């Protein structure tokens, strides 16, 4: 059976220990032979001590205890029901509520249930069921009206935007080509103007129908 790189170095530690080498000398030998992949000096000293105490096997000890059954199908279903009941629960809260280790809860939620905790998406306005129903009705009417000639020519929409008397230049807008050794251009820090006015524009499929600046107040 092929040895791993770690086990191979442990065997070399065992061999060099029988030659009477100390921990520092063994570490330097491994460093010269394996470079960046060599064992750390504390690890070398730990295995040197074990071999000098009579250990023969360079492999890791077999861990005692039975395999964990915390991620069984029963716990997966319990966690799924708990999350669907309250999607805002944290891993710690679920673990405490169901008496399951946090690491197991995290594994089940992310790997078995394929869930991610995401922030709420910000929208302009939450529609009521009645508003949603009206939008569906309007869309159905528009789909039927699209069969009529020049339907879009009869649609007018509008928008508005604030315009400032003085707007600050973006950092990306101040970029200039310079040769090596040339000093950077300097500019003072400025704030956006407090004086502003709103422009409203209405347009159809052919272009702008009407535009005007809204009077203050």
DOVEX-287522 format. One record per residue (C-alpha): residue number from 1; residue in one letter; z, x, y negated. Coordinates in pm, 1 decimal. Each point is the difference from the previous one (the first is absolute). Layout:
<recs>
{NUM; 'a'; {Z; X; Y}},
...
</recs>
This chain:
<recs>
{1; 'x'; {0.0; 0.0; 0.0}},
{2; 'x'; {-97.3; 133.6; -344.7}},
{3; 'x'; {292.1; 105.8; -215.5}},
{4; 'x'; {40.3; -113.8; -357.8}},
{5; 'x'; {11.4; 259.7; -276.3}},
{6; 'x'; {372.8; -59.8; -45.4}},
{7; 'x'; {79.8; 38.5; 370.5}},
{8; 'x'; {-210.4; 316.1; 11.7}},
{9; 'x'; {207.6; 153.6; -280.5}},
{10; 'x'; {324.7; -102.6; 171.3}},
{11; 'x'; {-111.3; 186.5; 312.9}},
{12; 'x'; {-68.0; 305.1; -215.8}},
{13; 'x'; {348.6; -31.9; -149.7}},
{14; 'x'; {144.1; -3.8; 351.4}},
{15; 'x'; {-203.5; 309.7; 95.2}},
{16; 'x'; {92.3; 194.9; -314.9}},
{17; 'x'; {364.9; -95.2; 41.9}},
{18; 'x'; {0.5; 165.5; 341.9}},
{19; 'x'; {-137.8; 314.1; -168.7}},
{20; 'x'; {307.6; 2.4; -223.7}},
{21; 'x'; {-169.4; -107.0; -323.6}},
{22; 'x'; {213.1; -172.0; -261.0}},
{23; 'x'; {-91.3; -319.3; -185.1}},
{24; 'x'; {-155.2; 171.9; -300.6}},
{25; 'x'; {-216.8; 226.1; 213.6}},
{26; 'x'; {-119.3; -291.9; 212.7}},
{27; 'x'; {-83.9; -202.6; -311.4}},
{28; 'x'; {-205.9; 288.2; -141.6}},
{29; 'x'; {-190.1; 32.9; 329.7}},
{30; 'x'; {-81.9; -372.2; 6.9}},
{31; 'x'; {-99.5; 9.3; -367.1}},
{32; 'x'; {-239.4; 285.2; 71.6}},
{33; 'x'; {-149.8; -174.9; 302.9}},
{34; 'x'; {-17.3; -363.3; -118.9}},
{35; 'x'; {-9.3; 30.4; -378.3}},
{36; 'x'; {69.8; -327.7; -181.5}},
{37; 'x'; {34.1; -182.4; 332.4}},
{38; 'x'; {300.4; 205.6; 107.1}},
{39; 'x'; {343.7; -156.1; 45.5}},
{40; 'x'; {248.3; 16.4; -285.6}},
{41; 'x'; {272.8; 264.3; 22.8}},
{42; 'x'; {286.1; -252.6; 46.8}},
{43; 'x'; {-191.9; -154.6; 291.9}},
{44; 'x'; {-55.5; 344.2; 150.7}},
{45; 'x'; {373.6; 75.8; -20.2}},
{46; 'x'; {86.8; -336.3; 154.5}},
{47; 'x'; {-220.9; 57.5; 305.6}},
{48; 'x'; {107.6; 364.0; 27.3}},
{49; 'x'; {360.6; -117.7; 27.1}},
{50; 'x'; {-94.0; -253.9; 268.7}},
{51; 'x'; {-185.2; 255.4; 213.5}},
{52; 'x'; {284.4; 252.1; -30.2}},
{53; 'x'; {238.9; -272.1; 120.2}},
{54; 'x'; {-205.8; -40.2; 317.8}},
{55; 'x'; {-258.9; -264.3; -84.1}},
{56; 'x'; {-329.3; 40.4; 189.1}},
{57; 'x'; {-214.8; -302.2; -98.8}},
{58; 'x'; {-192.9; 42.9; -330.5}},
{59; 'x'; {-74.8; -373.3; -22.0}},
{60; 'x'; {197.6; -252.8; -205.3}},
{61; 'x'; {283.4; -183.9; 169.3}},
{62; 'x'; {-77.8; -346.7; 132.8}},
{63; 'x'; {166.5; -253.9; -227.3}},
{64; 'x'; {248.2; -230.2; 170.6}},
{65; 'x'; {14.2; -375.7; -35.6}},
{66; 'x'; {-235.9; -284.1; 83.0}},
{67; 'x'; {-307.4; -84.6; -209.8}},
{68; 'x'; {62.8; -226.6; -294.2}},
{69; 'x'; {-98.3; -364.2; 41.4}},
{70; 'x'; {60.0; -94.8; -363.3}},
{71; 'x'; {-372.5; -50.2; -62.6}},
{72; 'x'; {-35.9; -248.1; 288.3}},
{73; 'x'; {-216.4; -310.0; -34.7}},
{74; 'x'; {313.1; -208.4; -58.5}},
{75; 'x'; {104.4; 205.5; -301.5}},
{76; 'x'; {-355.9; 0.2; -133.2}},
{77; 'x'; {1.8; -380.1; 0.3}},
{78; 'x'; {348.8; -15.6; -155.6}},
{79; 'x'; {-107.2; 228.8; -283.4}},
{80; 'x'; {-326.1; -189.7; -51.1}},
{81; 'x'; {187.6; -331.2; -36.6}},
{82; 'x'; {254.3; 162.0; -234.6}},
{83; 'x'; {-270.5; 145.9; -225.9}},
{84; 'x'; {-202.8; -322.6; -14.9}},
{85; 'x'; {316.0; -190.5; -92.7}},
{86; 'x'; {65.2; 229.9; -299.1}},
{87; 'x'; {-273.6; 251.1; -86.8}},
{88; 'x'; {218.0; 167.0; -264.0}},
{89; 'x'; {250.2; 144.6; 249.1}},
{90; 'x'; {36.9; 377.4; 12.8}},
{91; 'x'; {-1.4; 207.3; 319.7}},
{92; 'x'; {374.6; 52.9; -38.4}},
{93; 'x'; {68.7; -372.6; -39.2}},
{94; 'x'; {-205.6; -83.7; 310.5}},
{95; 'x'; {174.8; 272.5; 200.0}},
{96; 'x'; {344.9; -124.4; -99.4}},
{97; 'x'; {-88.5; -364.6; 64.1}},
{98; 'x'; {-143.9; 61.7; 348.4}},
{99; 'x'; {224.1; 298.2; 95.9}},
{100; 'x'; {-303.1; 223.2; 66.1}},
{101; 'x'; {-30.7; 364.1; -117.8}},
{102; 'x'; {-185.0; 39.3; -330.4}},
{103; 'x'; {-245.3; 248.8; 148.9}},
{104; 'x'; {-93.5; -252.9; 269.2}},
{105; 'x'; {-38.7; -281.4; -253.8}},
{106; 'x'; {-227.4; 219.5; -213.6}},
{107; 'x'; {-210.8; 92.6; 303.7}},
{108; 'x'; {-39.0; -363.2; 109.5}},
{109; 'x'; {-82.9; -131.9; -348.0}},
{110; 'x'; {-252.4; 272.4; -90.4}},
{111; 'x'; {-154.8; 90.1; 337.2}},
{112; 'x'; {34.0; -303.6; 226.4}},
{113; 'x'; {-18.4; -279.4; -258.6}},
{114; 'x'; {-236.9; 202.9; -225.9}},
{115; 'x'; {179.0; -114.2; -317.8}},
{116; 'x'; {24.2; 163.6; -343.2}},
{117; 'x'; {232.1; -92.4; -286.2}},
{118; 'x'; {-213.3; -64.3; -308.9}},
{119; 'x'; {88.2; -98.3; -355.0}},
{120; 'x'; {-105.2; -341.8; -128.8}},
{121; 'x'; {-343.6; -7.7; -162.5}},
{122; 'x'; {8.4; -83.1; -370.8}},
{123; 'x'; {-241.2; -281.4; -97.9}},
{124; 'x'; {-58.4; -175.6; -331.3}},
{125; 'x'; {144.1; -331.7; 116.3}},
{126; 'x'; {117.5; -169.2; 318.8}},
{127; 'x'; {-192.8; -322.3; 56.6}},
{128; 'x'; {162.7; -321.5; 114.9}},
{129; 'x'; {-147.6; -186.2; 302.8}},
{130; 'x'; {-156.0; -252.5; -240.9}},
{131; 'x'; {-167.4; 277.4; -202.9}},
{132; 'x'; {-134.3; 160.7; 316.7}},
{133; 'x'; {-142.3; -336.4; 112.6}},
{134; 'x'; {-173.4; -48.2; -336.6}},
{135; 'x'; {-154.5; 347.5; 21.6}},
{136; 'x'; {-137.7; -78.9; 344.3}},
{137; 'x'; {-151.1; -322.1; -132.6}},
{138; 'x'; {-157.3; 184.0; -296.8}},
{139; 'x'; {-148.8; 266.5; 225.6}},
{140; 'x'; {-150.2; -266.0; 224.0}},
{141; 'x'; {-153.1; -169.6; -305.1}},
{142; 'x'; {-145.1; 332.2; -119.2}},
{143; 'x'; {-151.8; 72.1; 341.9}},
{144; 'x'; {-175.8; -335.2; -12.1}},
{145; 'x'; {-105.6; 50.0; -364.5}},
{146; 'x'; {-157.2; 342.0; 73.8}},
{147; 'x'; {-289.5; -187.5; 155.8}},
{148; 'x'; {-82.9; -135.7; -345.6}},
{149; 'x'; {-245.6; 204.4; -208.9}},
{150; 'x'; {153.9; 218.0; -274.3}},
{151; 'x'; {354.2; -94.4; 99.8}},
{152; 'x'; {147.5; 332.3; -118.6}},
{153; 'x'; {-168.9; -35.3; -337.6}},
{154; 'x'; {240.3; -282.2; -76.3}},
{155; 'x'; {313.8; 201.4; 72.0}},
{156; 'x'; {186.2; 157.5; -293.8}},
{157; 'x'; {305.2; 220.4; 44.5}},
{158; 'x'; {215.9; 202.6; -235.1}},
{159; 'x'; {250.2; 280.6; -25.5}},
{160; 'x'; {220.7; 166.4; -258.0}},
{161; 'x'; {126.2; 352.9; -66.9}},
{162; 'x'; {227.5; 175.5; -249.5}},
{163; 'x'; {-157.1; 255.7; -236.2}},
{164; 'x'; {219.3; 252.7; -181.6}},
{165; 'x'; {-62.8; 139.7; -348.0}},
{166; 'x'; {54.8; 346.5; 149.1}},
{167; 'x'; {2.6; 79.5; 371.7}},
{168; 'x'; {131.1; 326.5; 146.6}},
{169; 'x'; {-254.7; 237.9; 150.2}},
{170; 'x'; {49.3; 41.4; 374.1}},
{171; 'x'; {82.4; 345.5; 132.5}},
{172; 'x'; {-321.7; 0.4; 203.3}},
{173; 'x'; {-198.6; -75.8; -316.9}},
{174; 'x'; {126.0; 318.7; -167.3}},
{175; 'x'; {-145.9; 232.8; 264.7}},
{176; 'x'; {-230.9; 273.6; -132.3}},
{177; 'x'; {-193.4; 281.1; 166.4}},
{178; 'x'; {158.3; 339.4; -68.2}},
{179; 'x'; {-80.4; 354.1; 105.5}},
{180; 'x'; {257.9; 232.0; 150.7}},
{181; 'x'; {247.1; 119.0; -264.9}},
{182; 'x'; {-81.4; -275.4; -249.4}},
{183; 'x'; {308.8; -193.3; -123.5}},
{184; 'x'; {45.2; -366.0; 80.3}},
{185; 'x'; {-56.3; -251.2; -279.3}},
{186; 'x'; {322.5; -139.8; -142.1}},
{187; 'x'; {68.5; -353.9; -115.7}},
{188; 'x'; {310.8; -177.2; -123.4}},
{189; 'x'; {174.3; -275.2; 193.8}},
{190; 'x'; {-93.1; -344.2; -132.7}},
{191; 'x'; {100.4; -355.1; 79.7}},
{192; 'x'; {-218.9; -307.0; 29.1}},
{193; 'x'; {-26.1; -205.4; -319.8}},
{194; 'x'; {225.7; -305.6; -33.9}},
{195; 'x'; {-280.2; -185.7; -181.7}},
{196; 'x'; {-216.1; -190.4; 246.9}},
{197; 'x'; {-222.7; -306.7; 15.8}},
{198; 'x'; {-136.9; -211.1; 283.5}},
{199; 'x'; {-371.6; -40.5; 64.8}},
{200; 'x'; {-121.3; -303.7; 196.0}},
{201; 'x'; {-347.5; -10.3; 151.6}},
{202; 'x'; {-185.2; -282.8; 175.9}},
{203; 'x'; {-315.5; 65.3; 200.9}},
{204; 'x'; {-238.1; -157.5; 247.4}},
{205; 'x'; {-257.8; 140.8; 243.3}},
{206; 'x'; {-228.0; 104.4; -289.0}},
{207; 'x'; {260.6; 182.5; -214.0}},
{208; 'x'; {260.5; -53.2; -271.4}},
{209; 'x'; {22.0; -355.9; -135.9}},
{210; 'x'; {283.1; 46.8; -249.7}},
{211; 'x'; {243.6; 270.5; -110.8}},
{212; 'x'; {269.3; 21.2; -266.6}},
{213; 'x'; {321.3; 180.4; -92.6}},
{214; 'x'; {299.0; -234.4; 19.2}},
{215; 'x'; {188.3; -24.9; -332.8}},
{216; 'x'; {359.2; 131.4; 7.1}},
{217; 'x'; {252.9; -258.6; 116.7}},
</recs>
